[in-house]
Amino acid sequence: MTSNSSTSPTHQTAEPPPIAMCKTWKRPTSSLPRLQTSLLPNLIVIIFILYSYITTDITQKTIVVRTQPLFPLQNTKEYKEPSPATVTGLNMSLIEHRFSERRNFLLRQCKDRSKWKEHVLKDSPFEIVKRCNVLQAYKVLYCHVLKSGVTSISNLLAHLYNHEEILKSGQMYKILTVLQPTRQRLKEAMNSKRFLRFFVARDPLSRLLSGYLNRIKNTDNRSYQRRHWGPLILGYTRGLRQRDVAYPNKTLYIIPTFEEFARYLASQNPRNFDPHWLPIGFQCGVCKYNYTHIAHLETFSEDIKYIIRVTGIDKGVDMAKINLRQNVGKENTSKVLKKYYATLDTKTLQKIVDIYKDDFKLFGYDPSQMLKEISPNVTIKF
């Protein structure tokens, strides 16, 4: 008799797995591999976008402004001056030559004036950081000098970086704080061969007068300078106390004259001046750092247009909205200067010239002719 339990192990049949653990595999219905199938719709969209971009009128395109580098710093090409054929509307050769002359002139002056280097080295990195803006995406460093085109450049930057709240408020100076770099980023930009670094100089006599007219005399401008410096000036020149010259809200009802303003400055240490009339040489580290371009307010429109074009800034902003104000005409400037500076006595005028002597020499300004017109009977040493 044969027993079922004696069946050889080689003929045993395995028990089927539970139904719940079984999975049914189905062949894909598409003939394309799964990866290609998932990429096909994306590829179609990309082709459609590229076709639309190529066929659209370039004047109707919206340019996206980037506030970060478009590519890693180490892969960036070094800054190179463009050939005249690449930019229209400006005499590029003339402007490039002018920039080169100014830069070489400043380097010679800094080398020859050892005492000037000592002044500049007193500026801490923190002071320089407060005055600089770094436009990382455009490889531009700008050191702002107040009363030297700052309003126009701030307006440009506010449009460039789409700060509508600043444009609406009219407080353009706030963009300077927004674009303030860290000390490390400032150091990298100052030492980089890829960055265009610039500031705007101005004739010292014109700049000082502009500071007085705009920040002290103009009562339509509710300036900090008038509230702070006004009582100090009047205290020095007339012996008046703040309560004798200002309302409780610090609004002045007695405005210092330009003669009083100049006489007060002549008695002070220039290092302690307000930035609106602080000598440019005490700002920006002009002999300590290597600036590639030195603009002048007297050629402001051409200089700034050149800079924004060669750096590509004009591709990121609607230039029709930008008003690059140039300084008033030479004839009007001369008349205004003589009107105000003629009120100064010889001692005060000589002191003012001495205070700004380094600015005259560093940036190539010669006040000799103007000083003769202001004070024809007395020689002012320069």
Secondary structure, DSSP 8 states (H G I E B T S, - for coil): ---GGG--GGG-------GGG-------SSSS-HHHHHHHHHHHHHHHHHHHHHHS-GGG------SS-SS-GGG--------GGGS-SS-HHHHHHHHHHHHHHHHHHHHH-HHHHHHHHTS-HHHHHHHEEEEGGGTEEEE--TTSSHHHHHHHHHHHTT-HHHHHHT-TTHHHHHT---HHHHHHHHH-TT-EEEEEE--HHHHHHHHHIIIII-TTS--HHHHHHHHHHHHHHH---HHHHB-TT--BSS---HHHHHHHHHTS-GGGS-TTTS-GGGSTTTTTS--SEEEEGGGHHHHHHHHHHHTTGGGSS-GGG--------HHHHHHHHHHHHTTS-HHHHHHHHHHTHHHHHHTT---HHHHHHH-TTS----
